[in-house]
Amino acid sequence: MRKMRMGMSANTLRGRGRWLVVAMMLSTVGAGEAEATTWAQGAGGDTNYVTQIDGILWQVHVFTNVGESTFEVTSAGDVEYLIVGGGGGGGGAARNNNRRGGGGGAGGLLTGRLAVESGMHGIQVGQGGSAGPGLDGGGNQGGDGGDSVAFGLAALGGGGGGGSSSAERPGRDGGSGSGAAGGNTNVGTGEAGPPRQGHDGGSGGGNANNDAGGGGGGAGSAAGTRPAPGDGLSLSFAGPNPVIYATGGPGGATSLTEHGQNGLANTGDGGSGGASASTSSGAQRDGGAGGSGIVIIRYQVMTGTEMMIF
C-alpha cells in the first residue's frame, strides 16, 4: 500500500490514499443499501457470532431459552429482527374410536428492521404449547403457544389443535390458527395483522368418527387439505444456510394409530394431532407438543477492507 508512482510526492499520495479509503468504504457497505443506515451495536443472547450472508458480514445475537432475558444496545442505530412465537400443541385423539386431533398452529412470525435506542431491552422467548391428551371417548385441545417479544413487538403463540372431545373439537386462534379435530369444521384463525403473522388452520371435516384432523396454519400459508399443515418460511437470517420457521402441525391422519409428533424446538412449529386407535384396547393417542419460539437480532459490521488504515 506504500508504493509510490513516479513523479508523485509522498504527501500527494497520502492525500489520494484518504480519498481511496472513502471510496472503498462506500463500495463495500451492503451494496448501497446500508449507505444511509447507522447500524446499532449490542450485547446479549444465548449465542452470538459474526457470519457472512450474501456477501455481507452480520453480528448475530440468538435467544433460544424460553422465558425472559435482556439485550443491551451499546450504540443506538438500526437492527434487523426475527421473532417467532411458540407453536401450538396438537389436539388429542379418542382412544376407542376413529376421531383424530387437529394440528397445532405455528407461532406467529415477524421480521423487519427498526431503529433502537441505547440501553437494556427486554426479550421473551415463547414456550411451545402443551400436547392435548388422548382420552377415553375423546381427546382434549392442545395448549396455545407462548408469545415471543422483542423491542415491544409480539409474535403471538400458535393456537392449540382441536381435540376429539365434542366440546373441544374447534381449532383455536393464534399467530397461526390450529386445525379442527375430526368432526368439526371450525378452524382456528391466524393473526392477519397488519403485519400478518400467520394463517388459518384446516377443517376436520364433518364425520366425527371417520375423519382426519385439520392441519395447523403456518407462517407461509394456510393449512392444506386435511391433514396437511400450512407451510413455514425458509429464511437465511442467522447464517448462510436457510432454516424453515413456523410450520403448522399436521392433523391426526386416518392411516395412523400413534401419538402426535412434537414440533422442533426454536422453530415455532406446531405439534401434530394425535391419531386414534380403532379399538378400546388401543393406547391413548396424545397430540404432540408445539416447538418453542426464538428471537434473533442482527446488524451489519465493518469488513476487514473497510477497516484498513492508510
C-alpha positions in Angstrom: 0.0 0.0 0.0 3.0 2.4 0.4 4.3 2.1 -3.2 4.6 5.5 -4.9 4.1 6.2 -8.6 6.9 8.1 -10.4 6.5 11.9 -10.3 4.3 11.9 -7.2 5.3 13.1 -3.8 4.6 11.2 -0.6 2.3 14.0 0.6 0.2 13.8 -2.6 -0.1 10.1 -2.3 -1.2 10.3 1.3 -4.0 12.7 0.3 -5.2 10.5 -2.5 -5.0 7.5 -0.2 -7.5 9.1 2.1 -9.9 9.5 -0.8 -9.3 5.9 -1.8 -10.3 4.8 1.7 -13.6 6.7 1.5 -14.3 5.2 -2.0 -13.6 1.7 -0.8 -15.8 2.1 2.3 -18.7 3.3 0.1 -18.3 0.4 -2.3 -18.4 -2.3 0.4 -21.3 -1.3 2.7 -24.2 -3.5 1.7 -24.3 -2.8 -2.0 -25.7 0.7 -1.5 -28.5 -0.4 0.9 -26.7 0.5 4.1 -25.1 3.8 3.0 -27.8 5.8 4.8 -28.1 3.3 7.7 -26.4 3.7 11.0 -26.2 0.2 12.4 -26.6 -0.4 16.2 -24.2 -2.4 18.3 -25.2 -4.6 21.2 -24.6 -7.4 23.6 -26.6 -10.4 24.7 -28.2 -13.7 23.6 -27.6 -17.3 24.3 -25.2 -17.4 21.4 -23.7 -14.5 19.4 -21.3 -14.6 16.4 -20.3 -13.0 13.2 -21.4 -14.7 10.0 -21.5 -13.8 6.3 -24.8 -13.9 4.4 -24.9 -12.9 0.7 -21.6 -11.3 0.9 -22.4 -9.1 4.0 -21.0 -9.6 7.5 -23.6 -9.7 10.3 -23.2 -9.7 14.0 -26.0 -12.1 15.1 -27.5 -12.5 18.6 -29.7 -15.6 19.1 -32.1 -16.0 22.0 -33.3 -19.6 22.4 -34.0 -20.2 26.1 -37.7 -20.0 27.0 -38.5 -17.1 29.2 -37.3 -13.5 29.8 -33.9 -12.1 29.2 -32.3 -8.8 28.0 -30.5 -7.4 25.1 -28.2 -4.3 25.7 -27.9 -1.8 22.9 -24.5 -0.3 23.4 -24.7 2.1 20.4 -28.0 3.3 19.0 -28.9 2.6 15.4 -30.8 0.1 13.3 -31.1 -3.7 13.9 -32.9 -6.4 11.9 -35.0 -8.9 13.9 -36.7 -12.2 13.5 -39.3 -13.0 16.2 -41.2 -16.3 16.2 -43.8 -17.3 18.8 -44.1 -20.8 20.3 -46.1 -23.3 18.3 -49.4 -24.6 19.5 -49.7 -28.2 20.7 -51.6 -30.8 18.7 -55.0 -32.0 19.9 -55.5 -35.4 21.4 -57.5 -38.2 19.8 -60.1 -40.5 21.2 -58.7 -43.8 22.5 -61.6 -46.0 21.5 -62.9 -44.7 18.1 -61.6 -43.1 15.0 -61.8 -39.4 15.9 -58.4 -37.6 15.3 -56.9 -34.5 16.8 -56.2 -31.2 14.9 -52.7 -30.0 14.3 -51.3 -27.1 16.3 -50.9 -23.7 14.7 -47.4 -22.3 14.1 -46.2 -19.4 16.2 -46.6 -16.0 14.6 -43.5 -14.8 12.7 -42.3 -11.1 12.5 -39.2 -9.9 10.7 -38.0 -6.5 9.7 -35.7 -3.5 10.6 -36.1 -0.8 13.2 -34.1 1.9 15.0 -33.3 1.1 18.6 -32.1 3.4 21.4 -29.2 2.7 23.7 -30.0 0.8 26.9 -31.5 -2.5 28.1 -34.3 -4.1 26.1 -36.5 -6.9 27.3 -36.6 -10.2 25.3 -39.0 -13.0 25.7 -39.0 -16.4 24.0 -42.4 -18.2 24.0 -42.7 -21.8 25.0 -44.4 -24.4 22.8 -48.0 -25.3 23.7 -48.7 -28.5 25.6 -49.8 -31.7 23.9 -53.5 -32.4 24.1 -54.1 -35.7 25.9 -55.8 -38.6 24.3 -58.7 -39.8 26.5 -61.4 -42.4 26.6 -64.2 -41.2 24.4 -62.3 -38.1 23.2 -59.1 -36.1 23.5 -58.6 -32.6 24.7 -57.4 -29.5 22.8 -53.7 -28.8 22.7 -52.3 -25.8 24.6 -51.6 -22.5 22.9 -48.0 -21.5 22.3 -46.4 -18.6 24.2 -45.8 -15.2 22.7 -42.2 -14.1 21.8 -41.4 -10.4 22.3 -38.5 -8.0 21.4 -38.5 -4.2 21.2 -42.2 -4.1 22.1 -43.1 -6.3 19.1 -45.0 -9.5 20.0 -45.1 -12.6 17.8 -48.2 -14.5 19.0 -48.1 -18.1 20.1 -49.9 -20.6 17.8 -53.3 -21.9 18.6 -53.7 -25.3 20.2 -55.1 -28.0 18.0 -58.7 -29.2 18.3 -59.3 -32.2 20.5 -61.6 -35.0 19.6 -63.9 -34.5 22.7 -67.2 -33.0 21.5 -66.7 -29.7 23.4 -63.1 -29.2 22.3 -63.1 -30.0 18.6 -62.8 -26.4 17.2 -59.4 -25.1 16.2 -58.0 -22.2 18.3 -56.8 -18.8 17.1 -53.2 -17.6 17.4 -50.2 -16.4 15.5 -51.3 -19.1 13.1 -54.6 -20.9 13.8 -54.9 -24.5 14.6 -56.7 -27.3 12.8 -60.1 -28.6 13.9 -60.4 -32.1 15.1 -62.3 -34.8 13.0 -66.0 -34.0 13.2 -65.6 -30.2 13.2 -65.3 -27.5 10.6 -64.5 -24.5 12.8 -60.9 -23.7 12.0 -58.5 -21.6 14.1 -57.8 -18.1 12.6 -54.2 -16.8 12.2 -53.2 -13.3 13.0 -53.7 -11.3 9.8 -52.2 -8.1 11.1 -51.0 -5.9 9.7 -48.4 -7.1 9.7 -49.5 -10.6 9.0 -48.1 -13.2 11.4 -49.6 -16.4 10.2 -52.5 -18.2 8.5 -55.6 -20.2 9.3 -55.8 -23.8 10.2 -57.7 -26.5 8.4 -61.1 -28.1 8.7 -61.5 -31.5 10.3 -64.5 -32.4 8.2 -68.0 -33.4 9.2 -67.8 -37.1 10.0 -66.9 -37.3 13.7 -66.0 -40.9 13.7 -64.0 -41.3 10.5 -62.2 -38.0 9.6 -58.6 -36.9 9.9 -57.9 -33.7 11.9 -57.2 -30.5 10.1 -53.6 -29.3 9.9 -52.4 -26.1 11.7 -51.7 -23.0 9.7 -48.2 -21.8 9.0 -46.3 -18.5 8.5 -46.1 -19.2 4.8 -49.6 -20.5 4.0 -52.9 -21.7 5.4 -53.4 -25.4 6.0 -54.0 -27.7 3.0 -56.4 -30.5 2.5 -56.7 -32.4 5.8 -54.5 -33.5 7.4 -51.8 -31.4 5.6 -50.5 -28.3 7.6 -49.6 -24.9 6.3 -46.1 -24.2 5.1 -43.4 -22.4 7.1 -41.0 -19.8 5.8 -37.4 -20.6 4.8 -35.1 -17.8 5.8 -31.3 -17.3 5.8 -31.4 -14.9 8.7 -28.9 -16.3 11.2 -26.4 -17.8 8.7 -25.9 -18.7 5.1 -27.9 -21.9 5.3 -31.7 -21.4 5.3 -33.9 -22.6 8.2 -37.6 -23.2 8.0 -39.6 -21.5 10.7 -43.2 -21.6 11.8 -44.6 -24.7 10.0 -48.1 -25.8 11.1 -48.6 -29.2 12.8 -50.2 -32.0 10.7 -53.6 -33.2 11.7 -54.1 -36.7 13.0 -54.3 -39.0 10.0 -56.7 -41.8 9.3 -53.9 -44.1 8.3 -52.1 -43.7 11.7 -52.6 -45.0 15.2 -50.0 -43.2 17.1 -49.2 -40.2 19.3 -48.6 -36.9 17.6 -45.1 -35.7 16.9 -43.6 -32.7 18.8 -42.7 -29.5 16.9 -39.0 -28.8 16.6 -37.5 -26.6 19.4 -36.8 -22.9 18.5 -38.7 -23.0 15.2 -42.3 -22.2 16.4 -43.6 -25.3 14.6 -47.0 -26.7 15.7 -47.3 -30.1 17.2 -49.2 -32.7 15.2 -52.6 -34.0 16.2 -53.0 -37.4 17.7 -54.3 -40.3 15.6 -56.6 -42.8 17.2 -56.8 -46.4 18.0 -59.8 -48.2 16.5 -60.4 -50.5 19.5 -60.9 -49.8 23.1 -57.7 -51.7 23.9 -55.6 -49.3 21.9 -53.2 -46.9 23.7 -54.2 -43.3 24.3 -53.3 -41.0 21.5 -51.9 -37.8 22.7 -51.1 -34.8 20.4 -47.6 -33.5 20.0 -46.2 -30.5 21.9 -45.5 -27.3 20.0 -42.0 -26.2 19.3 -40.6 -23.3 21.3 -40.1 -19.9 19.7 -36.9 -17.9 19.0 -35.7 -14.3 18.8 -32.8 -13.3 16.6 -31.2 -9.8 16.4 -28.6 -8.9 13.8 -26.8 -5.8 12.5 -24.1 -5.3 9.9 -20.4 -5.0 10.9 -17.5 -3.4 9.1 -15.5 -5.7 6.8 -11.7 -6.0 7.0 -11.4 -3.9 3.8 -13.3 -1.1 5.5 -11.0 -1.1 8.5 -7.7 -0.7 6.5 -5.7 2.3 7.6 -3.6 4.2 5.0 
